[in-house]
């Protein structure tokens, strides 16, 4: 998955542990971003469609 600018440092220090809440927020932000490869749907929308089928 491509890195989202400004969410997680490219090379974080190994001793720095990101909080679970922060990582969940980053994942949520990425999953709500429309993607050209999905016909401008978000990954969350596509997953919802697949699970509803």
Secondary structure, DSSP 4 states (H G I P E B T S, - for coil): -PPPTTTS-TT--TT----HHHHHHHHHHHHTSEEGGGTTEEHHHHHHHHHH-
